[in-house]
Amino acid sequence: WVEATAAVKVDIGVDLLTSSGSYVDTADGPWVSLVPNTWTKLPLTGIKPTANEVYAGLEPDFSKATKGTVIYWDNMSLTS
């Protein structure tokens, strides 16, 4: 879930990592345009990690933010 105080574009990605924490790949969701001050759920489906991709890190990204824009990220979860 994400909310911003101004109109911005955001997406969520999942970095897939090996057991030693080495980066392997990233799965990205679609870029979504946010309506200011409205909570929006970001989709990311179809992740199929390989046998050596045992850890994941969530990576929120944004673009087109203006100075003073506040972006809130909440309730990130990864379910297999």
N, C-alpha and C positions, 0 to 999 in steps of 0.2 A: 504494500500500500504506500502511496506517495501523495503529498499535498504540497502546493507551492503558493506563495503570496502573490505571484504574478504568472502570466502565461509563459510556460517553458515547455520544451520537449524533453522527455526522459525515456530511458529504457533500463532494463535490468539484465545483467549478464551473470553467468555462472562460470567461474574459472575452475577447470578440472585439473587436479594435481595428483602426483604420484605419492606413495607412502612416505617419501623423504621430503615432500613439499615442493617438488619441482613442477613448474608449469607445463601442462601438456596442450591444452586447448581451451577455447571459450565458446560457450553456447549463449547466443544473444537473443533477446526478445525483440519485438518490434518497437520502434520509436512511437511514443504516444504524446500528443499535445494535451497539456493539462489546462483545465478551466481553473482560474484562480480560486483559492480557498475551498476546494472540493477534493475530498479523498477519492483516489482512483486506484483500482487494483490493476497491477501490471501482469500480463500473461507471459509465461515462459514454459512451453511444453515440449515433449518429445526428446528430452535429453537421454542419450543412450551411452553412458560411460563404458569404456573398455575395461578389461580386467586390471590394467595398471593404473587406472584413474580412480583412486580410492578416497580422495578428499575433494571438497568443493569449497570455494569462497564466493560469496555473493558480491557482485560489482555493480552498484548503481551509477548511472551516467546521466548527464544532463547537457543541454545546449540551449543557446539563446536566452540565458538568464541575464538580467540586468543588475546593475549595482543595487544592493539592498534587498534583493530577492532572497527569501528564506524558503528552503526546501526541506520538508520533513519526510523521513523514511521510517516506516514502522511495520512490525509484524512480518519480517522476511522469514520465509521458511522453505525448506527443500524436502519434498516427500518422494520416496521411490515407489 
